[in-house]
Amino acid sequence: MPGLALSSVEVVYDKVFLAIKGVSLEVGEGEMVALLGSNGAGKSTTLKAVSGLLGPERGDVTRGTITWDGTDLLRMGAPDRVGRGIVHVLEGRRVFGHLTPDENLVAAYSGRRGSQPFDALRDQVYEYFPRLKERAKSKAGYLSGGEQQMLAIGRALMTEPRLIMLDEPSLGLAPVLVEEIFGIIRHINAERKLTVLLVEQNAAATLRIVDRAYLIENGQIVMSGEAATLAKNPDVQEFYLGGGGKVDYHAVKHYRRRKRWLA
């Protein structure tokens, strides 16, 4: 099944710091896959390697291959990757706060290159996110955190993507909003057969909606499998799902040794 494939990818920042080490993963067309891990594990770097946004941060793919539908992405700049249907929703939302939601959507519209007119795409976004339609004439900077995240996703949909990569969409949101937004993402995936690569620290919420997941630690993929299987794994439950029960502080000092199952 064609889609996104990373094979033995390494990324170096400033020609010195090795951020990800031999990362390999696949996301089939129409599939919803998560990349889970703690802060600093290499999740965002992996997405930027796919979208072509490493350059401004002085990062570079020094080894491995990244393909989308069999096409080598490393030969393309970021705009060409967007043209191939790849869109990256960055961590922190990054909406244009001085513009209204309507104007944010206009800014993302691809114009004549798109297959659908602006009004049709905007109506689709407002159908998925009715709250945005209610706030369409407000300044985006005054929207709530959840509404700004909805706008960031809606703006990405204006590019008519085939692959959407979401970086920490649950960041800073209340659990009820996380459930709402994740439910909408899953609905879009099912309705439009949109391929989704979801980067998250919130493993509990994520494993309820994705098909498969990869676990990354210290820049390396250490586990992968069906979401339901990972959710039942006792080590994943202990270290990522809060299923360890009462904390044994005597064992805390052995944390790194006990996580050798990841290696």
URVENMO-V521777 format. One record per residue. N is the residue number from 1. RES is the residue in one small letter. PSI is psi in whole degrees, 0 to 359 (NA if undefined). Layout:
N|RES|PSI  N|RES|PSI
//
This chain:
1|m|114  2|p|156  3|g|217  4|l|136  5|a|125  6|l|133  7|s|114  8|s|45  9|v|132  10|e|139  11|v|132  12|v|133  13|y|137  14|d|26  15|k|16  16|v|309  17|f|119  18|l|108  19|a|316  20|i|146  21|k|96  22|g|40  23|v|127  24|s|130  25|l|161  26|e|143  27|v|109  28|g|156  29|e|128  30|g|0  31|e|157  32|m|113  33|v|143  34|a|148  35|l|108  36|l|153  37|g|167  38|s|173  39|n|131  40|g|8  41|a|342  42|g|10  43|k|307  44|s|323  45|t|321  46|t|315  47|l|318  48|k|330  49|a|325  50|v|316  51|s|347  52|g|24  53|l|18  54|l|328  55|g|307  56|p|341  57|e|14  58|r|39  59|g|157  60|d|140  61|v|114  62|t|350  63|r|151  64|g|181  65|t|150  66|i|120  67|t|151  68|w|117  69|d|37  70|g|356  71|t|134  72|d|114  73|l|337  74|l|343  75|r|355  76|m|149  77|g|171  78|a|316  79|p|323  80|d|329  81|r|322  82|v|319  83|g|336  84|r|358  85|g|15  86|i|128  87|v|143  88|h|115  89|v|109  90|l|156  91|e|141  92|g|7  93|r|304  94|r|37  95|v|163  96|f|99  97|g|334  98|h|356  99|l|158  100|t|165  101|p|317  102|d|314  103|e|327  104|n|319  105|l|322  106|v|318  107|a|331  108|a|347  109|y|135  110|s|358  111|g|226  112|r|338  113|r|339  114|g|158  115|s|345  116|q|148  117|p|160  118|f|313  119|d|322  120|a|317  121|l|318  122|r|319  123|d|324  124|q|315  125|v|315  126|y|335  127|e|319  128|y|323  129|f|78  130|p|332  131|r|324  132|l|324  133|k|323  134|e|332  135|r|21  136|a|334  137|k|4  138|s|158  139|k|134  140|a|332  141|g|343  142|y|1  143|l|157  144|s|168  145|g|319  146|g|319  147|e|323  148|q|323  149|q|321  150|m|319  151|l|320  152|a|319  153|i|317  154|g|320  155|r|321  156|a|323  157|l|338  158|m|343  159|t|2  160|e|57  161|p|159  162|r|333  163|l|124  164|i|128  165|m|123  166|l|123  167|d|107  168|e|55  169|p|343  170|s|356  171|l|123  172|g|11  173|l|149  174|a|151  175|p|322  176|v|324  177|l|323  178|v|315  179|e|319  180|e|312  181|i|319  182|f|323  183|g|321  184|i|319  185|i|316  186|r|321  187|h|317  188|i|317  189|n|316  190|a|319  191|e|319  192|r|359  193|k|35  194|l|129  195|t|133  196|v|129  197|l|114  198|l|118  199|v|129  200|e|152  201|q|335  202|n|82  203|a|323  204|a|310  205|a|323  206|t|316  207|l|347  208|r|343  209|i|340  210|v|164  211|d|313  212|r|168  213|a|152  214|y|146  215|l|125  216|i|135  217|e|129  218|n|40  219|g|8  220|q|142  221|i|123  222|v|347  223|m|149  224|s|160  225|g|183  226|e|144  227|a|316  228|a|324  229|t|315  230|l|322  231|a|334  232|k|351  233|n|125  234|p|326  235|d|320  236|v|319  237|q|318  238|e|313  239|f|339  240|y|340  241|l|7  242|g|30  243|g|15  244|g|352  245|g|214  246|k|135  247|v|128  248|d|99  249|y|337  250|h|329  251|a|348  252|v|320  253|k|343  254|h|13  255|y|311  256|r|320  257|r|319  258|r|341  259|k|16  260|r|344  261|w|340  262|l|336  263|a|NA
//
